[in-house]
Amino acid sequence: MLSLYGQVKPDQKVAGEKREIDVLFIPNTTSEIITQNLGLLGKLAQNDAIFEPFRNPVTINEICTCLLKALEVRESIQR
């Protein structure tokens, strides 16, 4: 769904311990069309985003791991 609106990078590698992001999304442009066509997903995809879908309810440890990945990606972008 998101590939129509920007670059989708599945299984993006993250520095440090072997960690992977399920989906790193970088939009082509910030567009109202994304929001109109995709609803909540479109709102989340208006800016660079990391998506980590879970089949079952997440645990505290899984949330912490996602936050750590997000911080590592942010750090690598700022370098």
PDB file with SEQRES, HELIX, SHEET and CRYST1 records, atoms N, CA, C and O in Angstrom:
SEQRES   1 A   79  MET LEU SER LEU TYR GLY GLN VAL LYS PRO ASP GLN LYS          
SEQRES   2 A   79  VAL ALA GLY GLU LYS ARG GLU ILE ASP VAL LEU PHE ILE          
SEQRES   3 A   79  PRO ASN THR THR SER GLU ILE ILE THR GLN ASN LEU GLY          
SEQRES   4 A   79  LEU LEU GLY LYS LEU ALA GLN ASN ASP ALA ILE PHE GLU          
SEQRES   5 A   79  PRO PHE ARG ASN PRO VAL THR ILE ASN GLU ILE CYS THR          
SEQRES   6 A   79  CYS LEU LEU LYS ALA LEU GLU VAL ARG GLU SER ILE GLN          
SEQRES   7 A   79  ARG                                                          
HELIX    1 AA1 LEU A    2  LEU A    4  5                                   3    
HELIX    2 AA2 GLU A   32  LEU A   38  1                                   7    
HELIX    3 AA3 LEU A   40  LEU A   44  1                                   5    
HELIX    4 AA4 ILE A   60  GLN A   78  1                                  19    
SHEET    1 AA1 3 GLY A   6  VAL A  14  0                                        
SHEET    2 AA1 3 ARG A  19  PRO A  27 -1                                        
SHEET    3 AA1 3 ALA A  49  PHE A  51 -1                                        
CRYST1    1.000    1.000    1.000  90.00  90.00  90.00 P 1           1          
ATOM      1  N   MET A   1       0.813  -1.197   0.000  1.00  0.00           N  
ATOM      2  CA  MET A   1       0.000   0.000   0.000  1.00  0.00           C  
ATOM      3  C   MET A   1       0.856   1.260   0.000  1.00  0.00           C  
ATOM      4  O   MET A   1       0.561   2.209  -0.725  1.00  0.00           O  
ATOM      5  N   LEU A   2       1.898   1.276   0.795  1.00  0.00           N  
ATOM      6  CA  LEU A   2       2.696   2.493   0.930  1.00  0.00           C  
ATOM      7  C   LEU A   2       3.611   2.747  -0.264  1.00  0.00           C  
ATOM      8  O   LEU A   2       4.039   3.884  -0.467  1.00  0.00           O  
ATOM      9  N   SER A   3       3.922   1.726  -1.060  1.00  0.00           N  
ATOM     10  CA  SER A   3       4.874   1.897  -2.162  1.00  0.00           C  
ATOM     11  C   SER A   3       4.400   2.897  -3.209  1.00  0.00           C  
ATOM     12  O   SER A   3       5.217   3.437  -3.956  1.00  0.00           O  
ATOM     13  N   LEU A   4       3.106   3.153  -3.278  1.00  0.00           N  
ATOM     14  CA  LEU A   4       2.591   4.155  -4.207  1.00  0.00           C  
ATOM     15  C   LEU A   4       2.976   5.564  -3.782  1.00  0.00           C  
ATOM     16  O   LEU A   4       2.974   6.481  -4.604  1.00  0.00           O  
ATOM     17  N   TYR A   5       3.303   5.744  -2.515  1.00  0.00           N  
ATOM     18  CA  TYR A   5       3.506   7.073  -1.960  1.00  0.00           C  
ATOM     19  C   TYR A   5       4.940   7.359  -1.534  1.00  0.00           C  
ATOM     20  O   TYR A   5       5.259   8.493  -1.177  1.00  0.00           O  
ATOM     21  N   GLY A   6       5.809   6.355  -1.565  1.00  0.00           N  
ATOM     22  CA  GLY A   6       7.175   6.578  -1.127  1.00  0.00           C  
ATOM     23  C   GLY A   6       7.997   5.310  -1.192  1.00  0.00           C  
ATOM     24  O   GLY A   6       7.575   4.309  -1.771  1.00  0.00           O  
ATOM     25  N   GLN A   7       9.158   5.361  -0.602  1.00  0.00           N  
ATOM     26  CA  GLN A   7      10.105   4.261  -0.624  1.00  0.00           C  
ATOM     27  C   GLN A   7       9.868   3.359   0.587  1.00  0.00           C  
ATOM     28  O   GLN A   7       9.870   3.834   1.723  1.00  0.00           O  
ATOM     29  N   VAL A   8       9.666   2.071   0.353  1.00  0.00           N  
ATOM     30  CA  VAL A   8       9.455   1.100   1.418  1.00  0.00           C  
ATOM     31  C   VAL A   8      10.674   0.184   1.452  1.00  0.00           C  
ATOM     32  O   VAL A   8      11.037  -0.419   0.441  1.00  0.00           O  
ATOM     33  N   LYS A   9      11.299   0.084   2.619  1.00  0.00           N  
ATOM     34  CA  LYS A   9      12.486  -0.754   2.759  1.00  0.00           C  
ATOM     35  C   LYS A   9      12.206  -1.850   3.784  1.00  0.00           C  
ATOM     36  O   LYS A   9      12.352  -1.608   4.983  1.00  0.00           O  
ATOM     37  N   PRO A  10      11.811  -3.041   3.354  1.00  0.00           N  
ATOM     38  CA  PRO A  10      11.567  -4.116   4.315  1.00  0.00           C  
ATOM     39  C   PRO A  10      12.879  -4.646   4.894  1.00  0.00           C  
ATOM     40  O   PRO A  10      13.923  -4.592   4.243  1.00  0.00           O  
ATOM     41  N   ASP A  11      12.815  -5.146   6.100  1.00  0.00           N  
ATOM     42  CA  ASP A  11      13.960  -5.758   6.780  1.00  0.00           C  
ATOM     43  C   ASP A  11      15.184  -4.854   6.782  1.00  0.00           C  
ATOM     44  O   ASP A  11      16.284  -5.293   6.449  1.00  0.00           O  
ATOM     45  N   GLN A  12      14.994  -3.592   7.156  1.00  0.00           N  
ATOM     46  CA  GLN A  12      16.084  -2.611   7.194  1.00  0.00           C  
ATOM     47  C   GLN A  12      17.059  -2.966   8.309  1.00  0.00           C  
ATOM     48  O   GLN A  12      16.642  -3.168   9.450  1.00  0.00           O  
ATOM     49  N   LYS A  13      18.336  -3.044   8.002  1.00  0.00           N  
ATOM     50  CA  LYS A  13      19.370  -3.351   8.997  1.00  0.00           C  
ATOM     51  C   LYS A  13      19.583  -2.150   9.917  1.00  0.00           C  
ATOM     52  O   LYS A  13      19.478  -1.001   9.488  1.00  0.00           O  
ATOM     53  N   VAL A  14      19.882  -2.428  11.182  1.00  0.00           N  
ATOM     54  CA  VAL A  14      20.136  -1.395  12.179  1.00  0.00           C  
ATOM     55  C   VAL A  14      21.516  -1.657  12.770  1.00  0.00           C  
ATOM     56  O   VAL A  14      21.883  -2.806  13.015  1.00  0.00           O  
ATOM     57  N   ALA A  15      22.283  -0.586  12.999  1.00  0.00           N  
ATOM     58  CA  ALA A  15      23.628  -0.730  13.558  1.00  0.00           C  
ATOM     59  C   ALA A  15      23.571  -1.325  14.961  1.00  0.00           C  
ATOM     60  O   ALA A  15      22.513  -1.365  15.588  1.00  0.00           O  
ATOM     61  N   GLY A  16      24.725  -1.788  15.443  1.00  0.00           N  
ATOM     62  CA  GLY A  16      24.789  -2.367  16.784  1.00  0.00           C  
ATOM     63  C   GLY A  16      24.518  -3.859  16.728  1.00  0.00           C  
ATOM     64  O   GLY A  16      24.900  -4.538  15.775  1.00  0.00           O  
ATOM     65  N   GLU A  17      23.859  -4.360  17.756  1.00  0.00           N  
ATOM     66  CA  GLU A  17      23.487  -5.769  17.747  1.00  0.00           C  
ATOM     67  C   GLU A  17      22.644  -6.040  16.518  1.00  0.00           C  
ATOM     68  O   GLU A  17      22.033  -5.127  15.961  1.00  0.00           O  
ATOM     69  N   LYS A  18      22.610  -7.303  16.094  1.00  0.00           N  
ATOM     70  CA  LYS A  18      21.820  -7.625  14.911  1.00  0.00           C  
ATOM     71  C   LYS A  18      20.349  -7.369  15.215  1.00  0.00           C  
ATOM     72  O   LYS A  18      19.694  -8.128  15.928  1.00  0.00           O  
ATOM     73  N   ARG A  19      19.861  -6.284  14.653  1.00  0.00           N  
ATOM     74  CA  ARG A  19      18.448  -5.923  14.786  1.00  0.00           C  
ATOM     75  C   ARG A  19      17.961  -5.541  13.412  1.00  0.00           C  
ATOM     76  O   ARG A  19      18.710  -4.970  12.619  1.00  0.00           O  
ATOM     77  N   GLU A  20      16.731  -5.845  13.128  1.00  0.00           N  
ATOM     78  CA  GLU A  20      16.132  -5.434  11.865  1.00  0.00           C  
ATOM     79  C   GLU A  20      14.800  -4.774  12.134  1.00  0.00           C  
ATOM     80  O   GLU A  20      14.065  -5.151  13.047  1.00  0.00           O  
ATOM     81  N   ILE A  21      14.505  -3.776  11.315  1.00  0.00           N  
ATOM     82  CA  ILE A  21      13.208  -3.112  11.357  1.00  0.00           C  
ATOM     83  C   ILE A  21      12.334  -3.813  10.333  1.00  0.00           C  
ATOM     84  O   ILE A  21      12.781  -4.064   9.213  1.00  0.00           O  
ATOM     85  N   ASP A  22      11.105  -4.132  10.689  1.00  0.00           N  
ATOM     86  CA  ASP A  22      10.222  -4.807   9.738  1.00  0.00           C  
ATOM     87  C   ASP A  22      10.005  -3.953   8.502  1.00  0.00           C  
ATOM     88  O   ASP A  22      10.159  -4.446   7.384  1.00  0.00           O  
ATOM     89  N   VAL A  23       9.650  -2.684   8.671  1.00  0.00           N  
ATOM     90  CA  VAL A  23       9.455  -1.783   7.529  1.00  0.00           C  
ATOM     91  C   VAL A  23       9.929  -0.382   7.904  1.00  0.00           C  
ATOM     92  O   VAL A  23       9.476   0.198   8.891  1.00  0.00           O  
ATOM     93  N   LEU A  24      10.849   0.151   7.101  1.00  0.00           N  
ATOM     94  CA  LEU A  24      11.246   1.552   7.200  1.00  0.00           C  
ATOM     95  C   LEU A  24      10.596   2.252   6.015  1.00  0.00           C  
ATOM     96  O   LEU A  24      10.847   1.877   4.870  1.00  0.00           O  
ATOM     97  N   PHE A  25       9.767   3.258   6.267  1.00  0.00           N  
ATOM     98  CA  PHE A  25       9.058   3.979   5.202  1.00  0.00           C  
ATOM     99  C   PHE A  25       9.545   5.414   5.138  1.00  0.00           C  
ATOM    100  O   PHE A  25       9.575   6.120   6.146  1.00  0.00           O  
ATOM    101  N   ILE A  26       9.931   5.839   3.930  1.00  0.00           N  
ATOM    102  CA  ILE A  26      10.362   7.212   3.686  1.00  0.00           C  
ATOM    103  C   ILE A  26       9.466   7.762   2.579  1.00  0.00           C  
ATOM    104  O   ILE A  26       9.594   7.343   1.429  1.00  0.00           O  
ATOM    105  N   PRO A  27       8.563   8.689   2.898  1.00  0.00           N  
ATOM    106  CA  PRO A  27       7.617   9.181   1.886  1.00  0.00           C  
ATOM    107  C   PRO A  27       8.311  10.027   0.820  1.00  0.00           C  
ATOM    108  O   PRO A  27       9.312  10.694   1.083  1.00  0.00           O  
ATOM    109  N   ASN A  28       7.748   9.981  -0.392  1.00  0.00           N  
ATOM    110  CA  ASN A  28       8.250  10.832  -1.474  1.00  0.00           C  
ATOM    111  C   ASN A  28       8.003  12.293  -1.130  1.00  0.00           C  
ATOM    112  O   ASN A  28       8.901  13.126  -1.249  1.00  0.00           O  
ATOM    113  N   THR A  29       6.795  12.597  -0.707  1.00  0.00           N  
ATOM    114  CA  THR A  29       6.413  13.946  -0.293  1.00  0.00           C  
ATOM    115  C   THR A  29       5.358  13.817   0.789  1.00  0.00           C  
ATOM    116  O   THR A  29       4.699  12.784   0.904  1.00  0.00           O  
ATOM    117  N   THR A  30       5.203  14.857   1.571  1.00  0.00           N  
ATOM    118  CA  THR A  30       4.101  14.878   2.527  1.00  0.00           C  
ATOM    119  C   THR A  30       2.860  15.237   1.733  1.00  0.00           C  
ATOM    120  O   THR A  30       2.804  16.298   1.113  1.00  0.00           O  
ATOM    121  N   SER A  31       1.874  14.370   1.747  1.00  0.00           N  
ATOM    122  CA  SER A  31       0.725  14.569   0.879  1.00  0.00           C  
ATOM    123  C   SER A  31      -0.573  14.237   1.594  1.00  0.00           C  
ATOM    124  O   SER A  31      -0.661  13.268   2.348  1.00  0.00           O  
ATOM    125  N   GLU A  32      -1.574  15.060   1.341  1.00  0.00           N  
ATOM    126  CA  GLU A  32      -2.912  14.792   1.872  1.00  0.00           C  
ATOM    127  C   GLU A  32      -3.502  13.536   1.238  1.00  0.00           C  
ATOM    128  O   GLU A  32      -4.364  12.886   1.830  1.00  0.00           O  
ATOM    129  N   ILE A  33      -3.039  13.192   0.032  1.00  0.00           N  
ATOM    130  CA  ILE A  33      -3.565  12.017  -0.670  1.00  0.00           C  
ATOM    131  C   ILE A  33      -3.313  10.757   0.150  1.00  0.00           C  
ATOM    132  O   ILE A  33      -4.169   9.875   0.212  1.00  0.00           O  
ATOM    133  N   ILE A  34      -2.150  10.670   0.774  1.00  0.00           N  
ATOM    134  CA  ILE A  34      -1.836   9.499   1.600  1.00  0.00           C  
ATOM    135  C   ILE A  34      -2.886   9.354   2.694  1.00  0.00           C  
ATOM    136  O   ILE A  34      -3.424   8.264   2.892  1.00  0.00           O  
ATOM    137  N   THR A  35      -3.182  10.428   3.401  1.00  0.00           N  
ATOM    138  CA  THR A  35      -4.160  10.393   4.489  1.00  0.00           C  
ATOM    139  C   THR A  35      -5.541  10.042   3.964  1.00  0.00           C  
ATOM    140  O   THR A  35      -6.248   9.237   4.570  1.00  0.00           O  
ATOM    141  N   GLN A  36      -5.927  10.628   2.858  1.00  0.00           N  
ATOM    142  CA  GLN A  36      -7.259  10.382   2.306  1.00  0.00           C  
ATOM    143  C   GLN A  36      -7.425   8.931   1.883  1.00  0.00           C  
ATOM    144  O   GLN A  36      -8.479   8.336   2.108  1.00  0.00           O  
ATOM    145  N   ASN A  37      -6.399   8.358   1.275  1.00  0.00           N  
ATOM    146  CA  ASN A  37      -6.509   7.001   0.753  1.00  0.00           C  
ATOM    147  C   ASN A  37      -6.267   5.918   1.801  1.00  0.00           C  
ATOM    148  O   ASN A  37      -6.828   4.828   1.697  1.00  0.00           O  
ATOM    149  N   LEU A  38      -5.456   6.196   2.791  1.00  0.00           N  
ATOM    150  CA  LEU A  38      -5.045   5.150   3.731  1.00  0.00           C  
ATOM    151  C   LEU A  38      -5.492   5.376   5.168  1.00  0.00           C  
ATOM    152  O   LEU A  38      -5.164   4.570   6.038  1.00  0.00           O  
ATOM    153  N   GLY A  39      -6.226   6.440   5.443  1.00  0.00           N  
ATOM    154  CA  GLY A  39      -6.737   6.682   6.787  1.00  0.00           C  
ATOM    155  C   GLY A  39      -5.630   6.819   7.816  1.00  0.00           C  
ATOM    156  O   GLY A  39      -4.696   7.600   7.627  1.00  0.00           O  
ATOM    157  N   LEU A  40      -5.728   6.055   8.920  1.00  0.00           N  
ATOM    158  CA  LEU A  40      -4.749   6.139  10.006  1.00  0.00           C  
ATOM    159  C   LEU A  40      -3.346   5.777   9.522  1.00  0.00           C  
ATOM    160  O   LEU A  40      -2.376   6.438   9.891  1.00  0.00           O  
ATOM    161  N   LEU A  41      -3.230   4.733   8.699  1.00  0.00           N  
ATOM    162  CA  LEU A  41      -1.917   4.370   8.154  1.00  0.00           C  
ATOM    163  C   LEU A  41      -1.333   5.548   7.382  1.00  0.00           C  
ATOM    164  O   LEU A  41      -0.134   5.813   7.466  1.00  0.00           O  
ATOM    165  N   GLY A  42      -2.165   6.247   6.638  1.00  0.00           N  
ATOM    166  CA  GLY A  42      -1.711   7.420   5.899  1.00  0.00           C  
ATOM    167  C   GLY A  42      -1.219   8.527   6.808  1.00  0.00           C  
ATOM    168  O   GLY A  42      -0.238   9.200   6.494  1.00  0.00           O  
ATOM    169  N   LYS A  43      -1.892   8.724   7.930  1.00  0.00           N  
ATOM    170  CA  LYS A  43      -1.445   9.740   8.894  1.00  0.00           C  
ATOM    171  C   LYS A  43      -0.075   9.370   9.462  1.00  0.00           C  
ATOM    172  O   LYS A  43       0.793  10.228   9.620  1.00  0.00           O  
ATOM    173  N   LEU A  44       0.109   8.091   9.767  1.00  0.00           N  
ATOM    174  CA  LEU A  44       1.394   7.634  10.295  1.00  0.00           C  
ATOM    175  C   LEU A  44       2.498   7.742   9.252  1.00  0.00           C  
ATOM    176  O   LEU A  44       3.668   7.907   9.596  1.00  0.00           O  
ATOM    177  N   ALA A  45       2.126   7.648   7.974  1.00  0.00           N  
ATOM    178  CA  ALA A  45       3.103   7.633   6.887  1.00  0.00           C  
ATOM    179  C   ALA A  45       3.360   9.009   6.278  1.00  0.00           C  
ATOM    180  O   ALA A  45       4.008   9.101   5.236  1.00  0.00           O  
ATOM    181  N   GLN A  46       2.876  10.064   6.894  1.00  0.00           N  
ATOM    182  CA  GLN A  46       3.129  11.401   6.361  1.00  0.00           C  
ATOM    183  C   GLN A  46       4.590  11.814   6.537  1.00  0.00           C  
ATOM    184  O   GLN A  46       5.078  12.693   5.827  1.00  0.00           O  
ATOM    185  N   ASN A  47       5.276  11.190   7.466  1.00  0.00           N  
ATOM    186  CA  ASN A  47       6.693  11.455   7.722  1.00  0.00           C  
ATOM    187  C   ASN A  47       7.437  10.129   7.690  1.00  0.00           C  
ATOM    188  O   ASN A  47       6.819   9.067   7.615  1.00  0.00           O  
ATOM    189  N   ASP A  48       8.768  10.191   7.747  1.00  0.00           N  
ATOM    190  CA  ASP A  48       9.540   8.956   7.849  1.00  0.00           C  
ATOM    191  C   ASP A  48       8.984   8.140   9.012  1.00  0.00           C  
ATOM    192  O   ASP A  48       8.665   8.690  10.066  1.00  0.00           O  
ATOM    193  N   ALA A  49       8.869   6.830   8.818  1.00  0.00           N  
ATOM    194  CA  ALA A  49       8.241   6.006   9.853  1.00  0.00           C  
ATOM    195  C   ALA A  49       8.846   4.606   9.880  1.00  0.00           C  
ATOM    196  O   ALA A  49       9.328   4.090   8.872  1.00  0.00           O  
ATOM    197  N   ILE A  50       8.802   4.019  11.056  1.00  0.00           N  
ATOM    198  CA  ILE A  50       9.180   2.627  11.260  1.00  0.00           C  
ATOM    199  C   ILE A  50       7.907   1.885  11.629  1.00  0.00           C  
ATOM    200  O   ILE A  50       7.166   2.310  12.516  1.00  0.00           O  
ATOM    201  N   PHE A  51       7.656   0.775  10.946  1.00  0.00           N  
ATOM    202  CA  PHE A  51       6.483  -0.041  11.243  1.00  0.00           C  
ATOM    203  C   PHE A  51       6.940  -1.412  11.713  1.00  0.00           C  
ATOM    204  O   PHE A  51       7.704  -2.090  11.026  1.00  0.00           O  
ATOM    205  N   GLU A  52       6.472  -1.813  12.878  1.00  0.00           N  
ATOM    206  CA  GLU A  52       6.780  -3.113  13.471  1.00  0.00           C  
ATOM    207  C   GLU A  52       5.457  -3.806  13.788  1.00  0.00           C  
ATOM    208  O   GLU A  52       4.979  -3.729  14.919  1.00  0.00           O  
ATOM    209  N   PRO A  53       4.862  -4.480  12.806  1.00  0.00           N  
ATOM    210  CA  PRO A  53       3.574  -5.129  13.075  1.00  0.00           C  
ATOM    211  C   PRO A  53       3.743  -6.355  13.981  1.00  0.00           C  
ATOM    212  O   PRO A  53       4.727  -7.088  13.880  1.00  0.00           O  
ATOM    213  N   PHE A  54       2.779  -6.555  14.852  1.00  0.00           N  
ATOM    214  CA  PHE A  54       2.767  -7.709  15.752  1.00  0.00           C  
ATOM    215  C   PHE A  54       1.458  -8.459  15.578  1.00  0.00           C  
ATOM    216  O   PHE A  54       0.399  -7.853  15.413  1.00  0.00           O  
ATOM    217  N   ARG A  55       1.537  -9.757  15.615  1.00  0.00           N  
ATOM    218  CA  ARG A  55       0.352 -10.599  15.493  1.00  0.00           C  
ATOM    219  C   ARG A  55      -0.391 -10.680  16.824  1.00  0.00           C  
ATOM    220  O   ARG A  55      -1.622 -10.697  16.862  1.00  0.00           O  
ATOM    221  N   ASN A  56       0.366 -10.730  17.899  1.00  0.00           N  
ATOM    222  CA  ASN A  56      -0.208 -10.859  19.241  1.00  0.00           C  
ATOM    223  C   ASN A  56       0.056  -9.578  20.033  1.00  0.00           C  
ATOM    224  O   ASN A  56       0.869  -8.753  19.615  1.00  0.00           O  
ATOM    225  N   PRO A  57      -0.621  -9.403  21.171  1.00  0.00           N  
ATOM    226  CA  PRO A  57      -0.354  -8.216  21.998  1.00  0.00           C  
ATOM    227  C   PRO A  57       1.136  -8.137  22.349  1.00  0.00           C  
ATOM    228  O   PRO A  57       1.770  -9.149  22.647  1.00  0.00           O  
ATOM    229  N   VAL A  58       1.676  -6.928  22.307  1.00  0.00           N  
ATOM    230  CA  VAL A  58       3.112  -6.755  22.555  1.00  0.00           C  
ATOM    231  C   VAL A  58       3.418  -6.766  24.046  1.00  0.00           C  
ATOM    232  O   VAL A  58       2.580  -6.426  24.882  1.00  0.00           O  
ATOM    233  N   THR A  59       4.642  -7.168  24.348  1.00  0.00           N  
ATOM    234  CA  THR A  59       5.120  -7.159  25.729  1.00  0.00           C  
ATOM    235  C   THR A  59       5.922  -5.875  25.961  1.00  0.00           C  
ATOM    236  O   THR A  59       6.268  -5.166  25.016  1.00  0.00           O  
ATOM    237  N   ILE A  60       6.203  -5.595  27.203  1.00  0.00           N  
ATOM    238  CA  ILE A  60       7.027  -4.435  27.554  1.00  0.00           C  
ATOM    239  C   ILE A  60       8.395  -4.541  26.883  1.00  0.00           C  
ATOM    240  O   ILE A  60       8.907  -3.548  26.365  1.00  0.00           O  
ATOM    241  N   ASN A  61       8.992  -5.736  26.888  1.00  0.00           N  
ATOM    242  CA  ASN A  61      10.303  -5.923  26.259  1.00  0.00           C  
ATOM    243  C   ASN A  61      10.254  -5.637  24.763  1.00  0.00           C  
ATOM    244  O   ASN A  61      11.185  -5.042  24.222  1.00  0.00           O  
ATOM    245  N   GLU A  62       9.197  -6.045  24.092  1.00  0.00           N  
ATOM    246  CA  GLU A  62       9.067  -5.781  22.654  1.00  0.00           C  
ATOM    247  C   GLU A  62       8.920  -4.283  22.377  1.00  0.00           C  
ATOM    248  O   GLU A  62       9.461  -3.776  21.394  1.00  0.00           O  
ATOM    249  N   ILE A  63       8.199  -3.588  23.230  1.00  0.00           N  
ATOM    250  CA  ILE A  63       8.064  -2.133  23.085  1.00  0.00           C  
ATOM    251  C   ILE A  63       9.425  -1.466  23.275  1.00  0.00           C  
ATOM    252  O   ILE A  63       9.795  -0.576  22.509  1.00  0.00           O  
ATOM    253  N   CYS A  64      10.162  -1.891  24.286  1.00  0.00           N  
ATOM    254  CA  CYS A  64      11.498  -1.328  24.532  1.00  0.00           C  
ATOM    255  C   CYS A  64      12.431  -1.583  23.349  1.00  0.00           C  
ATOM    256  O   CYS A  64      13.200  -0.701  22.967  1.00  0.00           O  
ATOM    257  N   THR A  65      12.370  -2.771  22.775  1.00  0.00           N  
ATOM    258  CA  THR A  65      13.194  -3.090  21.611  1.00  0.00           C  
ATOM    259  C   THR A  65      12.844  -2.191  20.433  1.00  0.00           C  
ATOM    260  O   THR A  65      13.737  -1.723  19.727  1.00  0.00           O  
ATOM    261  N   CYS A  66      11.561  -1.946  20.213  1.00  0.00           N  
ATOM    262  CA  CYS A  66      11.129  -1.047  19.133  1.00  0.00           C  
ATOM    263  C   CYS A  66      11.633   0.370  19.365  1.00  0.00           C  
ATOM    264  O   CYS A  66      12.092   1.029  18.432  1.00  0.00           O  
ATOM    265  N   LEU A  67      11.550   0.837  20.599  1.00  0.00           N  
ATOM    266  CA  LEU A  67      12.045   2.178  20.919  1.00  0.00           C  
ATOM    267  C   LEU A  67      13.549   2.277  20.691  1.00  0.00           C  
ATOM    268  O   LEU A  67      14.039   3.278  20.167  1.00  0.00           O  
ATOM    269  N   LEU A  68      14.273   1.242  21.085  1.00  0.00           N  
ATOM    270  CA  LEU A  68      15.718   1.221  20.883  1.00  0.00           C  
ATOM    271  C   LEU A  68      16.057   1.279  19.397  1.00  0.00           C  
ATOM    272  O   LEU A  68      16.953   2.022  18.996  1.00  0.00           O  
ATOM    273  N   LYS A  69      15.354   0.506  18.583  1.00  0.00           N  
ATOM    274  CA  LYS A  69      15.572   0.538  17.133  1.00  0.00           C  
ATOM    275  C   LYS A  69      15.311   1.937  16.587  1.00  0.00           C  
ATOM    276  O   LYS A  69      16.087   2.446  15.778  1.00  0.00           O  
ATOM    277  N   ALA A  70      14.230   2.553  17.023  1.00  0.00           N  
ATOM    278  CA  ALA A  70      13.882   3.899  16.540  1.00  0.00           C  
ATOM    279  C   ALA A  70      14.975   4.901  16.902  1.00  0.00           C  
ATOM    280  O   ALA A  70      15.338   5.748  16.086  1.00  0.00           O  
ATOM    281  N   LEU A  71      15.494   4.805  18.113  1.00  0.00           N  
ATOM    282  CA  LEU A  71      16.563   5.711  18.537  1.00  0.00           C  
ATOM    283  C   LEU A  71      17.847   5.465  17.751  1.00  0.00           C  
ATOM    284  O   LEU A  71      18.558   6.412  17.416  1.00  0.00           O  
ATOM    285  N   GLU A  72      18.151   4.204  17.455  1.00  0.00           N  
ATOM    286  CA  GLU A  72      19.351   3.890  16.676  1.00  0.00           C  
ATOM    287  C   GLU A  72      19.227   4.409  15.248  1.00  0.00           C  
ATOM    288  O   GLU A  72      20.200   4.912  14.685  1.00  0.00           O  
ATOM    289  N   VAL A  73      18.045   4.293  14.661  1.00  0.00           N  
ATOM    290  CA  VAL A  73      17.826   4.819  13.311  1.00  0.00           C  
ATOM    291  C   VAL A  73      17.957   6.335  13.323  1.00  0.00           C  
ATOM    292  O   VAL A  73      18.586   6.915  12.438  1.00  0.00           O  
ATOM    293  N   ARG A  74      17.373   6.967  14.311  1.00  0.00           N  
ATOM    294  CA  ARG A  74      17.470   8.432  14.422  1.00  0.00           C  
ATOM    295  C   ARG A  74      18.928   8.870  14.533  1.00  0.00           C  
ATOM    296  O   ARG A  74      19.348   9.837  13.897  1.00  0.00           O  
ATOM    297  N   GLU A  75      19.689   8.148  15.347  1.00  0.00           N  
ATOM    298  CA  GLU A  75      21.107   8.470  15.512  1.00  0.00           C  
ATOM    299  C   GLU A  75      21.861   8.325  14.195  1.00  0.00           C  
ATOM    300  O   GLU A  75      22.674   9.183  13.852  1.00  0.00           O  
ATOM    301  N   SER A  76      21.601   7.248  13.451  1.00  0.00           N  
ATOM    302  CA  SER A  76      22.316   7.038  12.186  1.00  0.00           C  
ATOM    303  C   SER A  76      21.945   8.100  11.150  1.00  0.00           C  
ATOM    304  O   SER A  76      22.780   8.458  10.320  1.00  0.00           O  
ATOM    305  N   ILE A  77      20.723   8.606  11.180  1.00  0.00           N  
ATOM    306  CA  ILE A  77      20.296   9.661  10.256  1.00  0.00           C  
ATOM    307  C   ILE A  77      20.982  10.974  10.600  1.00  0.00           C  
ATOM    308  O   ILE A  77      21.337  11.741   9.705  1.00  0.00           O  
ATOM    309  N   GLN A  78      21.171  11.241  11.884  1.00  0.00           N  
ATOM    310  CA  GLN A  78      21.762  12.504  12.320  1.00  0.00           C  
ATOM    311  C   GLN A  78      23.268  12.568  12.087  1.00  0.00           C  
ATOM    312  O   GLN A  78      23.850  13.651  12.144  1.00  0.00           O  
ATOM    313  N   ARG A  79      23.903  11.443  11.829  1.00  0.00           N  
ATOM    314  CA  ARG A  79      25.363  11.424  11.607  1.00  0.00           C  
ATOM    315  C   ARG A  79      25.724  12.062  10.315  1.00  0.00           C  
ATOM    316  O   ARG A  79      26.903  12.133   9.970  1.00  0.00           O  
TER     317      ARG A  79                                                      
END                                                                             
